[in-house]
Amino acid sequence: MFDILFRNAKVIDGTGNPWFYGDVGVEGGTVAAVLPPGSTARARRVEDVDGKALCPGFVDGHSHSELPLLAGEIMDCKIMQGVTTENLGLDGMSLAPIKDGDKADWKKHLSGLAGTLDVPWTWNSFAEYLDCLQAAKPPLNVSSYVGLGTVRLSVMGMTDRPAEGHEIRAMRDLVARCMDEGARGISAGLIYPPSRYQSLEETVAVAKAAAAHGGIYDVHMRNEADAIAESVEEVIAISERSGIPAMITHFKIRGKKNWGRSAALIRRIDEARAAGIDVTMAQYPYTAGSTGGFAQDLQVHAVVVFGNEQAEEQLDGTAVGRIKGEWRGGPQKDGGGFGDALDAAVGKRAAAAEAGGTEFFACEERVEGLRVGSRTCDL
């Protein structure tokens, strides 16, 4: 006898086969049997779904729901859409492993993607982090990558320089330990610091540790605009040289002048696969995107954020000039940068001024990840 029996369902089994009518028995929280329609099976609870679709739960393969899950939220925003598994730790930015001294700054660094829920970070190791997730009793299944940015932070901090041999060995050891403790693989966000500072050689060396434990490499590429072809080649090279299966996350092309290039890039990935290189890609089904810190478009000299606070110190005028050049009609705009967003924000600022309000652009310059000064400025 089953716990639950769904009768008269239009079954979509997730294998790629055509749908079919059938009954589905559930026991102990898992699917126990798929039966022909009108079966004589019995159950403690019977649900006649009357021809509605019945399928396995969906996997949200690119989720930033770490803090809501740790906070014990019911996650109906996912469950009501049929999501029953969340995959965390994307874009090189997992919540573990983490040193106590890095927690405050890492929380701020992740806030644009992970939010700012007041959840105590009581863990250090990846295993301790998974234990905290389990203790929060998440209402769906959870898996997680270990982020290469988080790993680099633990070994090198936010410094922008090539890793030395002993540091690469330390990162390899840390990745291997996380894999042993339950990580699904490694992720990288090659536009976000400190992942952005990783060279091809460093990534290959560290990825070998994950590959040896059966992990995969999920990567937000270094560029999704003008240099996207070079970025795809970098991912292919990492997979080929390290032996790790690689997946390009949220594959897309930014910037109108790059529209139409996807066909050639998909052919290139097919060629790599035909040559025995295990590289794939994932894509979301909508025409939008989001990021935090404007990490790629304002690269070395500054990070620009929107805010309402008066800044404390003055930012060097030369850096402000470079920012203006990037945001106003330069190559970054054509390559899918934030020029259009700036135009919209300036319009918003003018409207706010007419209404008697204010709108600030706060610029914050960083050197090796350290805040050295900020001010509000007119872009």
Number of C-alpha atoms within 10 A of each C-alpha: 12 18 16 21 26 21 24 23 23 19 20 17 14 12 7 7 8 9 16 16 20 20 25 25 21 18 14 9 8 10 14 15 14 17 17 15 16 11 13 9 15 13 16 9 12 15 14 12 15 11 14 13 14 19 15 13 14 15 16 16 16 19 17 21 19 21 20 19 22 22 16 15 14 14 16 11 9 17 15 9 10 15 19 18 19 21 19 25 29 26 28 28 30 28 28 25 23 20 15 11 9 14 17 10 12 17 16 12 16 17 15 13 18 21 15 13 13 10 12 9 17 11 19 15 18 26 19 15 21 21 12 16 19 14 11 15 15 17 15 15 13 19 16 25 29 31 30 31 28 29 28 24 22 19 18 20 15 20 16 17 12 14 19 11 10 10 15 20 17 18 27 21 16 24 27 22 19 24 24 14 15 15 25 22 27 33 30 31 23 24 22 23 26 26 27 19 19 21 14 13 16 20 21 20 17 23 30 21 24 30 20 13 18 13 21 23 26 28 24 23 23 21 19 23 21 18 13 21 16 14 19 22 15 16 25 23 19 25 25 19 16 20 18 26 22 26 22 21 23 17 20 19 20 19 15 12 13 17 12 10 13 15 9 11 15 15 11 16 20 16 12 19 14 10 10 10 21 19 24 19 15 14 11 12 7 6 6 7 9 7 11 16 20 17 17 20 23 19 16 15 14 23 21 18 13 13 13 11 12 12 18 10 12 15 20 12 10 10 15 20 11 14 20 16 16 19 21 18 14 13 15 20 21 18 21 19 23 19 22 15 12 15 13 12 16 17 12 14 17 15 14 13 12 10 9 8 10 13 19 20 21 21 25 22 21 15 14 14 14 12 12 13 16 21 20 21 14 12 16
